[in-house]
Amino acid sequence: MMKPKFSTVLKLSGFPVEEAKTLYKEAREADKPTWQNEKKWEIFKYHFQNNEFYKNFVGKEFVDWSEIPVIRRKDLKGDYLSKIPTELNPKKLYISSTSGSSGDPLFFARDPLMHALVWENVKRCYQQAGISLDDKQARMFGMSKKITDIIKNRLKDWLSSRYRFDVFDLSDQALEKWIKILIKGKFQYIYGYTNSLVVFAQYFTNRNYTLKSVANSLKCCIITSEVCTDKDAETLRNGFGIPIYNEYGSSELGIMGFKERDFWAASDELLYLEVLDENDNPLPDGEIGKLTCTALFNKATPFIRYQLGDLAAIRRNNGQTQILEIMGSLNDLAILPSGRKVPGISFYFVAQDLIEASHNLKEFLFRQTSEGFTFEYVSDKPIDDNDLKKIKKGVALHLQEDIKLSAIKVDELQRGKNGKFKHFISEI
């Protein structure tokens, strides 16, 4: 059976694809600062006037944007229907949820136009990478083991021209099966979690050849979800032999930024981004703070001055918002003995010397408990005292403090239900 084009699937599902295409083009051609200012106030006024939940949440109308209360995931959790305008028909909305890596997903809604715009934005980002939504995708994601979920996901994947690889098993034997499927399947691009794909890329680097050399249909790789360091990107380029693009986004907002090298070009056509300090005051360009997003068109769930929980820095450059740095979730902060807080991603650099020296280390994470820090790792053989010294040297260099640190070899790392894993977990 011939698969329909992705845009056709969207149209048949009731989403206004042509209207979204026209509106998106207008947004691309507009003077962004002026246009965004108009749109952010339009969506605020719409929800204030039509959404009883949001009107009660903010309390009053505002004339100063920076005084509008920020809204967080915890504020939107619960019955999503109670948080949308009553004039909307729930049966015509797109309903989904975040991954719920914390065990408590956020259910949210998009109106049909907003959902079509999200996919128009994906299409434009992918065109930059030389691919289309109809190209065949090798999807490195988690897979539910429930038979009903397997059937549902396989159908979605078939309609979306993709094949799903299970990232819960990253053994050499599993990766060798991946390679055979990639060669036979003639995929155009790879899409998946940063940490899992770095493990896959290291497989090729350790054997002195590239994935492209055996699966030459591949055009690029798009990484998503987890923070990707410059070193990770280099590992991916060297191991795969194809361009690497970094997609930053969320389930509820879609692609928020797309990057090949120096910065993420923000999705200004759909989102207005701000960075705020601990007191929710705006920070100057380049300073790291709480990333705050306004979905300019979503008339369903009110993502207005919405904080996902990520730390980031942005700048405005000739009408384009650029995301300069993403430091992961606010919940990923480590607390050092002095009381100083550092982003969990810092621990990736702590282990960098060991990563570069070892061909056996596959995956790792640092875990902070009330007892101290533990380096948990998956490897063909245990690390020795010299390896542990490399980690402690990294601690001294990057954290500039002594910490209580132990190492433990494990068969597999803790993962979320969707297959993601982090380099740092706090249990404090």
VENCORJO-V132814 format. One record per pair of residues at least 6 apart in sequence whose ideal C-beta (glycine too) atoms are under 8 Angstrom apart, sorted by the first residue. I is the first residue (numbers start at 1). J is the second residue. D is the distance in Angstrom with one decimal. If there is no record, write none. Layout:
# VENCORJO-V132814
i->I j->J d->D
i->I j->J d->D
This chain:
# VENCORJO-V132814
i->3 j->158 d->6.8
i->3 j->159 d->6.7
i->3 j->161 d->6.4
i->4 j->12 d->7.5
i->4 j->159 d->7.6
i->5 j->134 d->5.5
i->6 j->119 d->7.7
i->6 j->133 d->4.2
i->6 j->134 d->5.6
i->6 j->159 d->7.8
i->6 j->160 d->6.6
i->6 j->161 d->7.4
i->7 j->17 d->5.5
i->7 j->133 d->7.4
i->9 j->159 d->5.6
i->10 j->17 d->5.2
i->10 j->116 d->6.3
i->10 j->119 d->6.2
i->11 j->17 d->5.1
i->14 j->92 d->7.0
i->14 j->112 d->6.3
i->15 j->94 d->7.7
i->15 j->112 d->5.1
i->15 j->113 d->7.9
i->15 j->115 d->5.6
i->15 j->116 d->4.3
i->15 j->119 d->7.7
i->16 j->112 d->5.9
i->16 j->113 d->5.6
i->16 j->116 d->5.4
i->17 j->116 d->5.4
i->17 j->119 d->7.9
i->17 j->120 d->7.8
i->19 j->113 d->6.3
i->19 j->116 d->7.1
i->20 j->113 d->6.1
i->20 j->116 d->3.5
i->20 j->117 d->4.7
i->20 j->119 d->7.6
i->20 j->120 d->4.9
i->21 j->120 d->5.9
i->23 j->113 d->7.5
i->23 j->117 d->6.7
i->23 j->297 d->7.9
i->24 j->117 d->6.0
i->24 j->120 d->4.4
i->24 j->121 d->7.0
i->24 j->124 d->7.4
i->24 j->269 d->5.8
i->27 j->35 d->6.8
i->27 j->268 d->7.7
i->27 j->269 d->3.9
i->27 j->270 d->7.7
i->28 j->124 d->7.9
i->28 j->269 d->6.0
i->31 j->319 d->6.8
i->32 j->268 d->5.3
i->32 j->319 d->4.1
i->32 j->320 d->7.0
i->32 j->321 d->7.9
i->33 j->316 d->7.5
i->33 j->319 d->6.1
i->36 j->268 d->6.5
i->36 j->272 d->5.0
i->36 j->296 d->7.0
i->39 j->272 d->7.3
i->39 j->296 d->4.2
i->39 j->297 d->7.5
i->40 j->65 d->6.9
i->40 j->272 d->4.8
i->40 j->294 d->5.2
i->40 j->296 d->6.2
i->40 j->304 d->7.9
i->41 j->65 d->7.6
i->42 j->296 d->7.8
i->43 j->294 d->6.8
i->43 j->295 d->7.2
i->43 j->296 d->5.7
i->43 j->297 d->6.9
i->43 j->298 d->7.3
i->43 j->299 d->7.6
i->43 j->304 d->6.3
i->44 j->62 d->7.8
i->44 j->68 d->6.6
i->44 j->294 d->7.9
i->44 j->304 d->5.6
i->45 j->61 d->7.7
i->46 j->85 d->7.9
i->46 j->299 d->6.1
i->47 j->54 d->4.2
i->47 j->55 d->7.6
i->47 j->85 d->7.1
i->47 j->299 d->7.7
i->47 j->302 d->4.4
i->47 j->304 d->6.4
i->48 j->54 d->6.3
i->48 j->55 d->5.4
i->48 j->58 d->6.6
i->48 j->61 d->6.0
i->49 j->55 d->7.6
i->50 j->85 d->4.0
i->50 j->86 d->7.6
i->50 j->87 d->5.9
i->50 j->299 d->7.9
i->51 j->83 d->7.4
i->51 j->84 d->6.7
i->51 j->85 d->4.6
i->51 j->302 d->5.8
i->52 j->86 d->7.0
i->53 j->82 d->6.0
i->53 j->83 d->4.4
i->53 j->84 d->7.7
i->53 j->302 d->7.5
i->54 j->83 d->7.4
i->54 j->302 d->4.4
i->54 j->304 d->7.3
i->57 j->69 d->6.9
i->57 j->71 d->6.7
i->57 j->75 d->6.8
i->57 j->302 d->7.9
i->58 j->68 d->6.2
i->58 j->69 d->5.5
i->59 j->69 d->7.7
i->62 j->68 d->5.1
i->66 j->281 d->7.1
i->66 j->282 d->5.7
i->68 j->304 d->7.0
i->68 j->305 d->5.4
i->69 j->305 d->7.1
i->70 j->276 d->7.0
i->70 j->280 d->5.3
i->70 j->292 d->5.9
i->70 j->305 d->4.5
i->70 j->306 d->7.2
i->70 j->307 d->5.4
i->71 j->302 d->6.8
i->71 j->303 d->7.4
i->71 j->304 d->6.3
i->71 j->305 d->6.2
i->71 j->306 d->5.2
i->71 j->307 d->7.4
i->72 j->306 d->7.3
i->72 j->307 d->5.0
i->72 j->309 d->7.5
i->73 j->98 d->7.6
i->73 j->106 d->5.1
i->73 j->307 d->7.8
i->73 j->308 d->7.0
i->73 j->309 d->6.8
i->76 j->83 d->6.0
i->76 j->106 d->5.9
i->76 j->108 d->6.9
i->76 j->301 d->6.4
i->76 j->302 d->7.9
i->76 j->306 d->7.9
i->77 j->104 d->6.8
i->77 j->106 d->5.5
i->77 j->107 d->7.9
i->80 j->95 d->7.1
i->80 j->107 d->4.4
i->80 j->108 d->5.8
i->80 j->109 d->5.6
i->80 j->301 d->6.4
i->81 j->90 d->5.8
i->81 j->109 d->7.9
i->83 j->301 d->6.1
i->83 j->302 d->6.9
i->84 j->90 d->7.4
i->84 j->93 d->7.3
i->84 j->109 d->5.5
i->84 j->300 d->4.8
i->84 j->301 d->6.2
i->85 j->299 d->6.6
i->85 j->300 d->7.6
i->88 j->109 d->7.9
i->88 j->111 d->6.6
i->88 j->299 d->6.8
i->88 j->300 d->6.1
i->90 j->109 d->7.4
i->92 j->111 d->7.8
i->92 j->112 d->6.2
i->93 j->109 d->4.4
i->93 j->110 d->6.5
i->93 j->111 d->6.2
i->93 j->112 d->7.4
i->93 j->300 d->5.4
i->94 j->109 d->6.7
i->94 j->110 d->4.4
i->94 j->111 d->7.8
i->94 j->112 d->7.0
i->94 j->114 d->7.9
i->94 j->115 d->4.2
i->95 j->107 d->6.9
i->95 j->108 d->7.6
i->95 j->109 d->5.4
i->96 j->107 d->7.5
i->96 j->108 d->6.5
i->96 j->110 d->7.8
i->96 j->251 d->6.1
i->96 j->252 d->7.7
i->97 j->105 d->4.2
i->97 j->106 d->6.2
i->97 j->107 d->4.6
i->97 j->108 d->6.9
i->97 j->251 d->6.8
i->98 j->105 d->5.0
i->98 j->106 d->4.6
i->98 j->108 d->7.6
i->98 j->250 d->7.0
i->98 j->251 d->4.6
i->98 j->252 d->6.2
i->99 j->105 d->6.7
i->99 j->251 d->6.5
i->99 j->416 d->6.5
i->99 j->417 d->7.5
i->99 j->418 d->4.7
i->99 j->420 d->7.2
i->100 j->106 d->7.8
i->100 j->416 d->7.8
i->100 j->417 d->7.0
i->101 j->416 d->3.8
i->101 j->417 d->7.5
i->101 j->418 d->6.9
i->101 j->420 d->6.1
i->102 j->331 d->7.7
i->106 j->252 d->6.7
i->108 j->251 d->7.8
i->108 j->252 d->4.8
i->108 j->300 d->7.5
i->108 j->301 d->4.3
i->108 j->303 d->7.9
i->109 j->300 d->3.7
i->109 j->301 d->5.0
i->110 j->118 d->7.1
i->110 j->298 d->5.7
i->110 j->300 d->5.4
i->110 j->301 d->7.3
i->111 j->297 d->7.9
i->111 j->298 d->6.6
i->111 j->299 d->4.6
i->111 j->300 d->4.9
i->113 j->297 d->6.4
i->113 j->299 d->7.9
i->114 j->295 d->7.0
i->114 j->297 d->4.8
i->114 j->298 d->4.4
i->114 j->299 d->7.0
i->114 j->300 d->7.1
i->117 j->269 d->7.7
i->117 j->270 d->5.9
i->117 j->297 d->5.8
i->118 j->254 d->3.9
i->118 j->255 d->7.7
i->118 j->270 d->7.0
i->119 j->133 d->7.4
i->121 j->254 d->6.1
i->121 j->255 d->5.7
i->121 j->267 d->5.4
i->121 j->269 d->6.3
i->121 j->270 d->5.6
i->122 j->133 d->6.8
i->122 j->254 d->6.9
i->122 j->255 d->5.8
i->123 j->132 d->7.2
i->123 j->133 d->5.6
i->125 j->247 d->7.1
i->125 j->255 d->5.5
i->125 j->258 d->4.2
i->125 j->267 d->7.9
i->126 j->132 d->6.3
i->126 j->133 d->6.5
i->126 j->222 d->7.8
i->128 j->245 d->7.6
i->128 j->258 d->6.6
i->128 j->260 d->7.6
i->129 j->189 d->7.2
i->129 j->219 d->7.4
i->129 j->220 d->4.8
i->129 j->222 d->6.6
i->129 j->243 d->6.9
i->129 j->245 d->4.9
i->129 j->260 d->7.7
i->130 j->219 d->5.4
i->130 j->220 d->6.4
i->130 j->243 d->8.0
i->131 j->188 d->5.6
i->131 j->189 d->5.0
i->131 j->219 d->5.8
i->131 j->220 d->6.4
i->133 j->160 d->7.8
i->133 j->161 d->7.8
i->134 j->161 d->5.8
i->135 j->161 d->6.6
i->135 j->188 d->3.7
i->135 j->189 d->6.2
i->135 j->219 d->7.7
i->136 j->161 d->5.1
i->136 j->162 d->6.9
i->136 j->163 d->7.6
i->136 j->185 d->6.8
i->136 j->186 d->6.8
i->136 j->187 d->4.8
i->136 j->188 d->5.2
i->136 j->189 d->7.9
i->137 j->160 d->7.1
i->137 j->161 d->6.2
i->137 j->162 d->3.7
i->137 j->163 d->7.4
i->137 j->187 d->6.6
i->137 j->188 d->7.2
i->137 j->189 d->5.8
i->137 j->190 d->7.6
i->137 j->191 d->5.2
i->138 j->162 d->7.3
i->138 j->163 d->6.1
i->138 j->165 d->6.4
i->138 j->181 d->7.8
i->138 j->182 d->5.9
i->138 j->185 d->7.1
i->138 j->187 d->4.3
i->138 j->189 d->7.2
i->138 j->190 d->4.7
i->138 j->191 d->7.0
i->138 j->192 d->7.8
i->139 j->157 d->6.8
i->139 j->162 d->4.6
i->139 j->163 d->6.6
i->139 j->164 d->4.8
i->139 j->165 d->6.6
i->139 j->191 d->5.3
i->139 j->192 d->6.3
i->140 j->165 d->4.9
i->140 j->167 d->5.4
i->140 j->190 d->6.6
i->140 j->191 d->7.0
i->140 j->192 d->2.7
i->140 j->193 d->6.3
i->140 j->196 d->5.5
i->140 j->197 d->5.9
i->140 j->200 d->7.3
i->141 j->164 d->5.9
i->141 j->165 d->7.5
i->141 j->167 d->6.4
i->141 j->192 d->6.0
i->141 j->193 d->7.0
i->141 j->418 d->6.9
i->141 j->419 d->6.0
i->142 j->166 d->7.3
i->142 j->167 d->5.9
i->142 j->168 d->6.5
i->142 j->415 d->7.3
i->142 j->416 d->7.5
i->142 j->417 d->6.8
i->142 j->418 d->4.2
i->142 j->419 d->2.4
i->142 j->420 d->7.0
i->143 j->150 d->7.1
i->143 j->153 d->6.9
i->143 j->164 d->5.9
i->143 j->166 d->4.6
i->143 j->168 d->7.3
i->143 j->419 d->7.2
i->144 j->150 d->6.6
i->144 j->153 d->7.0
i->144 j->417 d->7.6
i->153 j->164 d->6.3
i->154 j->164 d->7.6
i->157 j->163 d->6.3
i->157 j->164 d->5.3
i->162 j->191 d->7.5
i->163 j->181 d->7.0
i->163 j->185 d->6.1
i->163 j->187 d->7.3
i->165 j->178 d->5.7
i->165 j->181 d->7.3
i->165 j->192 d->7.5
i->166 j->174 d->7.7
i->166 j->419 d->7.5
i->167 j->192 d->6.9
i->167 j->193 d->6.2
i->167 j->196 d->4.2
i->167 j->419 d->4.4
i->168 j->412 d->7.8
i->168 j->415 d->6.8
i->168 j->419 d->5.7
i->170 j->196 d->6.3
i->170 j->199 d->4.8
i->170 j->200 d->7.3
i->170 j->362 d->6.3
i->170 j->363 d->6.7
i->170 j->378 d->7.9
i->172 j->203 d->6.9
i->175 j->199 d->7.8
i->175 j->200 d->5.9
i->175 j->203 d->5.0
i->178 j->200 d->6.9
i->179 j->211 d->7.3
i->179 j->214 d->6.7
i->179 j->215 d->7.3
i->182 j->211 d->7.0
i->182 j->214 d->7.9
i->182 j->215 d->4.4
i->182 j->218 d->7.4
i->183 j->214 d->5.7
i->183 j->215 d->5.0
i->186 j->215 d->8.0
i->186 j->217 d->4.3
i->187 j->215 d->7.1
i->187 j->217 d->6.2
i->187 j->218 d->6.2
i->188 j->217 d->6.3
i->188 j->218 d->6.8
i->188 j->219 d->5.2
i->189 j->218 d->6.5
i->189 j->219 d->5.6
i->189 j->220 d->5.0
i->189 j->221 d->6.5
i->189 j->222 d->6.3
i->190 j->197 d->6.9
i->190 j->218 d->6.7
i->190 j->220 d->7.7
i->190 j->221 d->4.3
i->190 j->222 d->7.1
i->190 j->240 d->7.3
i->191 j->221 d->7.6
i->191 j->222 d->4.8
i->191 j->224 d->6.9
i->192 j->223 d->6.9
i->192 j->224 d->7.1
i->193 j->223 d->7.4
i->193 j->224 d->6.9
i->193 j->225 d->5.1
i->193 j->226 d->5.6
i->193 j->419 d->6.7
i->193 j->420 d->5.7
i->194 j->223 d->4.6
i->194 j->224 d->7.4
i->194 j->225 d->6.7
i->194 j->226 d->4.1
i->194 j->227 d->6.9
i->194 j->228 d->4.4
i->194 j->232 d->6.0
i->195 j->226 d->5.3
i->195 j->363 d->7.1
i->195 j->420 d->7.7
i->195 j->421 d->5.8
i->195 j->422 d->7.8
i->195 j->423 d->7.2
i->196 j->419 d->7.2
i->196 j->421 d->7.9
i->197 j->221 d->6.8
i->197 j->223 d->5.9
i->197 j->236 d->6.2
i->198 j->232 d->5.2
i->198 j->235 d->5.5
i->198 j->236 d->6.4
i->199 j->362 d->5.6
i->199 j->363 d->6.1
i->200 j->211 d->7.9
i->200 j->239 d->7.2
i->201 j->211 d->7.7
i->201 j->235 d->5.1
i->201 j->236 d->4.8
i->201 j->238 d->7.0
i->201 j->239 d->2.8
i->201 j->240 d->5.6
i->202 j->235 d->6.3
i->202 j->239 d->6.2
i->202 j->362 d->7.8
i->203 j->239 d->7.1
i->204 j->210 d->5.5
i->204 j->211 d->5.6
i->204 j->239 d->4.2
i->204 j->240 d->7.1
i->205 j->235 d->6.7
i->205 j->238 d->5.6
i->205 j->239 d->4.7
i->206 j->359 d->5.0
i->210 j->238 d->7.6
i->210 j->239 d->6.5
i->210 j->240 d->6.1
i->210 j->241 d->3.2
i->211 j->218 d->6.7
i->211 j->239 d->6.7
i->211 j->240 d->4.6
i->211 j->241 d->6.3
i->211 j->242 d->7.4
i->212 j->218 d->5.7
i->212 j->240 d->6.2
i->212 j->241 d->3.4
i->212 j->242 d->5.2
i->213 j->241 d->6.4
i->218 j->240 d->7.3
i->218 j->242 d->5.3
i->219 j->242 d->6.6
i->219 j->243 d->7.7
i->220 j->242 d->5.3
i->220 j->243 d->4.6
i->220 j->244 d->7.2
i->220 j->245 d->6.0
i->221 j->236 d->6.2
i->221 j->240 d->5.5
i->221 j->242 d->5.7
i->221 j->243 d->7.4
i->221 j->244 d->5.2
i->221 j->245 d->7.1
i->222 j->244 d->8.0
i->222 j->245 d->4.8
i->222 j->246 d->7.7
i->222 j->247 d->5.3
i->223 j->232 d->8.0
i->223 j->236 d->6.9
i->223 j->244 d->6.6
i->223 j->245 d->7.3
i->223 j->246 d->5.5
i->223 j->247 d->6.8
i->224 j->246 d->7.8
i->224 j->247 d->4.4
i->224 j->248 d->7.6
i->224 j->249 d->6.9
i->225 j->420 d->6.0
i->226 j->420 d->6.4
i->226 j->422 d->6.9
i->227 j->326 d->6.1
i->227 j->327 d->7.2
i->227 j->328 d->5.1
i->227 j->345 d->5.2
i->227 j->348 d->7.9
i->228 j->236 d->7.9
i->228 j->246 d->5.3
i->229 j->345 d->7.3
i->229 j->348 d->5.9
i->229 j->349 d->7.5
i->231 j->352 d->6.6
i->233 j->244 d->5.4
i->233 j->246 d->7.1
i->236 j->244 d->4.7
i->237 j->243 d->7.5
i->237 j->244 d->5.3
i->243 j->260 d->6.6
i->244 j->260 d->7.4
i->245 j->258 d->6.6
i->245 j->259 d->6.7
i->245 j->260 d->5.4
i->246 j->258 d->7.4
i->246 j->259 d->4.3
i->246 j->260 d->7.5
i->246 j->264 d->6.9
i->247 j->255 d->5.8
i->247 j->257 d->7.8
i->247 j->258 d->5.8
i->247 j->259 d->7.9
i->248 j->255 d->7.4
i->248 j->256 d->5.3
i->248 j->257 d->4.2
i->248 j->258 d->7.5
i->248 j->259 d->7.2
i->248 j->264 d->5.2
i->248 j->323 d->6.5
i->248 j->326 d->6.0
i->249 j->255 d->4.3
i->249 j->256 d->4.8
i->249 j->257 d->7.4
i->250 j->256 d->6.7
i->250 j->308 d->5.7
i->252 j->301 d->7.2
i->252 j->303 d->6.5
i->252 j->308 d->7.9
i->253 j->270 d->7.8
i->253 j->271 d->6.4
i->253 j->293 d->5.9
i->253 j->295 d->6.0
i->253 j->303 d->6.5
i->253 j->306 d->7.8
i->253 j->308 d->7.7
i->254 j->267 d->7.1
i->254 j->270 d->6.8
i->255 j->267 d->5.6
i->256 j->264 d->7.6
i->256 j->266 d->6.5
i->256 j->267 d->5.7
i->256 j->271 d->6.1
i->256 j->273 d->7.5
i->256 j->293 d->6.8
i->256 j->323 d->7.5
i->257 j->264 d->2.9
i->257 j->265 d->6.3
i->257 j->266 d->4.9
i->257 j->267 d->6.6
i->257 j->323 d->4.5
i->258 j->264 d->6.2
i->258 j->265 d->5.7
i->258 j->267 d->7.7
i->259 j->265 d->6.9
i->259 j->323 d->7.7
i->263 j->322 d->4.3
i->263 j->323 d->6.2
i->263 j->324 d->5.4
i->264 j->322 d->6.9
i->264 j->323 d->3.8
i->264 j->326 d->7.5
i->265 j->320 d->6.4
i->265 j->321 d->8.0
i->265 j->322 d->6.5
i->266 j->273 d->5.6
i->266 j->314 d->7.1
i->266 j->320 d->7.3
i->266 j->321 d->3.8
i->266 j->322 d->6.6
i->266 j->323 d->5.6
i->268 j->319 d->7.9
i->268 j->320 d->6.6
i->268 j->321 d->5.3
i->270 j->295 d->6.7
i->270 j->296 d->6.0
i->270 j->297 d->6.5
i->271 j->293 d->5.3
i->271 j->294 d->6.6
i->271 j->295 d->6.2
i->271 j->296 d->6.5
i->272 j->293 d->7.2
i->272 j->294 d->4.3
i->272 j->296 d->6.1
i->273 j->291 d->6.7
i->273 j->292 d->7.1
i->273 j->293 d->5.7
i->273 j->294 d->8.0
i->273 j->314 d->5.7
i->273 j->321 d->5.4
i->273 j->323 d->7.4
i->274 j->282 d->5.9
i->274 j->291 d->7.8
i->274 j->292 d->4.4
i->274 j->293 d->7.8
i->274 j->294 d->7.9
i->274 j->305 d->7.3
i->274 j->314 d->8.0
i->275 j->282 d->7.2
i->275 j->283 d->4.8
i->275 j->287 d->6.7
i->275 j->288 d->7.3
i->275 j->289 d->4.3
i->275 j->290 d->6.8
i->275 j->291 d->6.0
i->275 j->292 d->6.9
i->275 j->312 d->6.3
i->275 j->313 d->6.4
i->275 j->314 d->5.5
i->276 j->282 d->6.1
i->276 j->283 d->6.4
i->276 j->289 d->5.3
i->276 j->290 d->4.9
i->276 j->292 d->5.3
i->276 j->307 d->7.7
i->277 j->283 d->5.5
i->277 j->289 d->5.2
i->277 j->290 d->7.5
i->278 j->289 d->8.0
i->278 j->290 d->7.8
i->280 j->290 d->7.6
i->280 j->292 d->8.0
i->283 j->289 d->4.5
i->285 j->313 d->7.9
i->285 j->314 d->6.7
i->285 j->315 d->3.9
i->285 j->316 d->6.4
i->286 j->313 d->5.5
i->286 j->315 d->5.7
i->286 j->324 d->6.5
i->287 j->313 d->6.0
i->288 j->311 d->5.6
i->288 j->312 d->6.7
i->288 j->313 d->4.7
i->288 j->325 d->6.4
i->288 j->327 d->6.2
i->289 j->311 d->6.9
i->289 j->312 d->7.6
i->289 j->313 d->7.6
i->290 j->307 d->5.4
i->290 j->309 d->7.9
i->290 j->310 d->7.6
i->290 j->311 d->6.6
i->290 j->330 d->6.9
i->291 j->307 d->7.0
i->291 j->308 d->6.6
i->291 j->310 d->4.7
i->291 j->311 d->6.9
i->291 j->312 d->4.1
i->291 j->314 d->7.7
i->291 j->326 d->7.8
i->292 j->305 d->5.4
i->292 j->306 d->6.8
i->292 j->307 d->5.3
i->293 j->303 d->6.5
i->293 j->305 d->7.9
i->293 j->306 d->5.2
i->293 j->307 d->7.8
i->293 j->308 d->7.0
i->294 j->303 d->6.7
i->294 j->304 d->5.2
i->294 j->305 d->5.9
i->294 j->306 d->6.8
i->295 j->303 d->4.0
i->295 j->304 d->7.5
i->295 j->306 d->7.3
i->309 j->329 d->4.9
i->309 j->330 d->4.9
i->309 j->331 d->6.3
i->310 j->326 d->6.3
i->310 j->327 d->7.6
i->310 j->328 d->6.6
i->310 j->329 d->5.9
i->310 j->330 d->7.3
i->311 j->326 d->7.4
i->311 j->327 d->4.1
i->311 j->328 d->6.6
i->311 j->329 d->7.6
i->311 j->330 d->6.3
i->311 j->343 d->6.5
i->312 j->323 d->5.9
i->312 j->324 d->7.8
i->312 j->325 d->6.2
i->312 j->326 d->4.8
i->312 j->327 d->6.7
i->313 j->323 d->7.5
i->313 j->324 d->4.6
i->313 j->325 d->4.5
i->314 j->321 d->5.8
i->314 j->322 d->6.4
i->314 j->323 d->5.4
i->314 j->324 d->6.3
i->315 j->321 d->7.7
i->315 j->322 d->5.3
i->315 j->324 d->6.0
i->316 j->322 d->7.7
i->327 j->343 d->4.3
i->327 j->345 d->5.9
i->328 j->343 d->5.9
i->328 j->344 d->6.0
i->328 j->345 d->5.3
i->328 j->422 d->8.0
i->329 j->344 d->8.0
i->331 j->426 d->7.0
i->332 j->343 d->6.4
i->332 j->344 d->3.6
i->332 j->345 d->7.3
i->332 j->422 d->6.8
i->332 j->424 d->5.7
i->332 j->425 d->8.0
i->332 j->426 d->6.8
i->333 j->341 d->4.7
i->333 j->342 d->6.9
i->333 j->343 d->6.3
i->333 j->344 d->6.6
i->333 j->426 d->6.8
i->334 j->341 d->6.9
i->334 j->342 d->5.2
i->334 j->343 d->7.6
i->334 j->344 d->5.6
i->334 j->346 d->7.0
i->334 j->347 d->7.0
i->334 j->366 d->7.7
i->334 j->368 d->5.6
i->334 j->373 d->7.9
i->334 j->424 d->6.4
i->334 j->426 d->6.3
i->335 j->341 d->5.7
i->335 j->368 d->7.1
i->335 j->426 d->7.6
i->335 j->428 d->5.9
i->336 j->342 d->6.5
i->336 j->399 d->6.3
i->336 j->401 d->4.9
i->336 j->403 d->6.6
i->337 j->401 d->6.0
i->337 j->402 d->7.1
i->337 j->403 d->6.4
i->338 j->401 d->6.0
i->340 j->401 d->7.3
i->342 j->399 d->6.4
i->344 j->366 d->7.6
i->344 j->422 d->6.9
i->344 j->423 d->6.7
i->344 j->424 d->3.0
i->344 j->425 d->7.7
i->344 j->426 d->7.0
i->345 j->423 d->6.7
i->345 j->424 d->7.0
i->346 j->398 d->5.7
i->346 j->399 d->6.5
i->346 j->424 d->7.9
i->347 j->366 d->4.2
i->347 j->423 d->5.7
i->347 j->424 d->4.8
i->348 j->423 d->4.8
i->348 j->424 d->7.9
i->349 j->394 d->6.6
i->349 j->398 d->4.9
i->350 j->366 d->7.3
i->350 j->391 d->6.3
i->350 j->394 d->3.8
i->350 j->395 d->5.4
i->350 j->397 d->8.0
i->350 j->398 d->5.3
i->350 j->399 d->6.8
i->351 j->364 d->6.1
i->351 j->366 d->7.8
i->351 j->375 d->7.3
i->351 j->391 d->5.8
i->351 j->394 d->6.1
i->351 j->423 d->7.9
i->352 j->394 d->6.3
i->353 j->390 d->4.4
i->353 j->391 d->7.8
i->353 j->393 d->6.6
i->353 j->394 d->5.8
i->354 j->361 d->6.5
i->354 j->383 d->7.3
i->354 j->387 d->5.5
i->354 j->390 d->4.5
i->354 j->391 d->5.7
i->354 j->394 d->7.5
i->355 j->361 d->6.2
i->357 j->387 d->7.8
i->357 j->390 d->6.7
i->358 j->379 d->7.4
i->358 j->383 d->7.6
i->358 j->387 d->7.0
i->360 j->379 d->4.7
i->360 j->380 d->4.4
i->360 j->381 d->5.6
i->361 j->377 d->6.0
i->361 j->378 d->7.8
i->361 j->379 d->5.0
i->361 j->383 d->7.5
i->362 j->377 d->7.8
i->362 j->378 d->4.6
i->362 j->379 d->6.1
i->362 j->380 d->7.8
i->363 j->377 d->6.9
i->363 j->378 d->4.4
i->363 j->413 d->5.3
i->363 j->421 d->6.9
i->364 j->375 d->6.5
i->364 j->376 d->6.6
i->364 j->377 d->4.1
i->364 j->378 d->7.2
i->364 j->413 d->7.6
i->364 j->423 d->6.9
i->365 j->375 d->7.9
i->365 j->376 d->5.3
i->365 j->377 d->7.9
i->365 j->413 d->5.6
i->365 j->414 d->7.3
i->365 j->421 d->6.6
i->365 j->422 d->6.1
i->365 j->423 d->5.4
i->365 j->424 d->6.4
i->365 j->425 d->6.1
i->366 j->373 d->5.7
i->366 j->374 d->7.1
i->366 j->375 d->5.8
i->366 j->376 d->7.6
i->366 j->423 d->6.7
i->366 j->424 d->5.0
i->366 j->425 d->7.6
i->367 j->373 d->7.0
i->367 j->374 d->4.7
i->367 j->376 d->6.1
i->367 j->424 d->7.7
i->367 j->425 d->4.9
i->367 j->426 d->7.9
i->367 j->427 d->6.6
i->368 j->424 d->7.5
i->368 j->425 d->7.4
i->368 j->426 d->4.9
i->368 j->427 d->6.4
i->368 j->428 d->5.8
i->369 j->427 d->4.8
i->369 j->428 d->7.3
i->370 j->427 d->7.7
i->370 j->428 d->6.7
i->371 j->404 d->7.2
i->372 j->403 d->6.5
i->372 j->404 d->3.2
i->372 j->405 d->6.6
i->372 j->406 d->7.1
i->373 j->403 d->5.3
i->373 j->404 d->6.5
i->373 j->405 d->4.9
i->373 j->406 d->7.6
i->374 j->405 d->7.5
i->374 j->406 d->5.4
i->374 j->407 d->7.3
i->374 j->408 d->5.9
i->375 j->388 d->7.9
i->375 j->391 d->6.0
i->375 j->405 d->6.4
i->375 j->406 d->7.2
i->375 j->407 d->4.4
i->375 j->408 d->7.3
i->376 j->407 d->7.8
i->376 j->408 d->5.5
i->376 j->410 d->5.2
i->376 j->413 d->6.4
i->377 j->383 d->6.9
i->377 j->407 d->7.0
i->377 j->408 d->7.7
i->377 j->409 d->6.1
i->377 j->410 d->7.0
i->378 j->409 d->7.6
i->378 j->410 d->6.2
i->378 j->411 d->7.0
i->378 j->412 d->6.4
i->378 j->413 d->6.2
i->379 j->409 d->6.2
i->382 j->409 d->5.1
i->383 j->407 d->6.0
i->383 j->409 d->7.5
i->387 j->407 d->7.9
i->388 j->405 d->7.8
i->388 j->407 d->5.7
i->391 j->405 d->6.8
i->391 j->407 d->7.4
i->392 j->405 d->6.5
i->395 j->401 d->7.4
i->395 j->402 d->7.4
i->395 j->403 d->5.9
i->395 j->405 d->6.7
i->396 j->402 d->7.5
i->413 j->421 d->5.0
i->414 j->421 d->6.7
i->414 j->425 d->6.8
i->415 j->421 d->4.6
